[in-house]
Amino acid sequence: MRLARSITHVSDRSDEAHSLSSESGRYASEGETVIAQTVGDINQIAAAVDQASERIRQLEASSEQIS
């Protein structure tokens, strides 16, 4: 009887470990998606800043020609 209880206990803990492992995998996958989106957003911001910087340089050059 004690052996059966021990086996059941080990089986229950194994099921719990499997469940936690699967949940951790899902969280890791979701985190990867969020990070990829964040990197994409940062790259878009960097491109916008580059474009604005170039436009400012052009305006500065035009301003110097007017003066």
C-alpha positions as CSV (number, residue, x, y, z in Angstrom):
1,M,0.0,0.0,0.0
2,R,2.8,2.4,0.9
3,L,4.5,1.6,-2.4
4,A,1.3,2.4,-4.4
5,R,1.0,5.7,-2.6
6,S,4.6,6.6,-3.3
7,I,4.2,5.7,-7.0
8,T,1.0,7.8,-7.1
9,H,2.8,10.7,-5.4
10,V,5.7,10.5,-7.9
11,S,3.3,10.3,-10.8
12,D,1.4,13.4,-9.5
13,R,4.6,15.4,-9.1
14,S,5.7,14.3,-12.6
15,D,2.5,15.5,-14.1
16,E,2.8,18.8,-12.2
17,A,6.4,19.2,-13.4
18,H,5.3,18.5,-17.0
19,S,2.5,21.1,-16.7
20,L,4.9,23.7,-15.3
21,S,7.4,23.0,-18.0
22,S,4.8,23.4,-20.7
23,E,3.6,26.7,-19.2
24,S,7.2,28.0,-19.1
25,G,7.6,27.1,-22.7
26,R,4.5,29.1,-23.6
27,Y,5.7,32.1,-21.6
28,A,9.1,31.9,-23.3
29,S,7.5,31.8,-26.7
30,E,5.3,34.8,-25.9
31,G,8.3,36.7,-24.6
32,E,10.2,36.0,-27.8
33,T,7.3,37.4,-29.8
34,V,7.2,40.6,-27.6
35,I,10.9,41.1,-28.0
36,A,10.7,40.7,-31.7
37,Q,8.0,43.3,-31.9
38,T,10.0,45.6,-29.7
39,V,13.0,45.3,-31.9
40,G,10.9,46.0,-34.9
41,D,9.5,49.1,-33.2
42,I,12.9,50.3,-32.2
43,N,14.2,49.9,-35.8
44,Q,11.2,51.9,-37.1
45,I,12.0,54.7,-34.6
46,A,15.6,54.7,-35.6
47,A,14.7,55.0,-39.3
48,A,12.3,57.9,-38.4
49,V,15.1,59.7,-36.4
50,D,17.5,59.2,-39.3
51,Q,15.0,60.7,-41.8
52,A,14.3,63.6,-39.4
53,S,18.0,64.2,-39.0
54,E,18.6,64.2,-42.7
55,R,15.7,66.7,-43.2
56,I,17.2,69.0,-40.5
57,R,20.5,68.9,-42.3
58,Q,18.8,69.8,-45.6
59,L,16.9,72.7,-43.9
60,E,20.1,73.9,-42.3
61,A,21.8,73.9,-45.7
62,S,18.9,75.8,-47.2
63,S,19.0,78.3,-44.4
64,E,22.7,79.0,-44.9
65,Q,22.0,79.7,-48.6
66,I,19.3,82.2,-47.7
67,S,21.5,84.0,-45.2
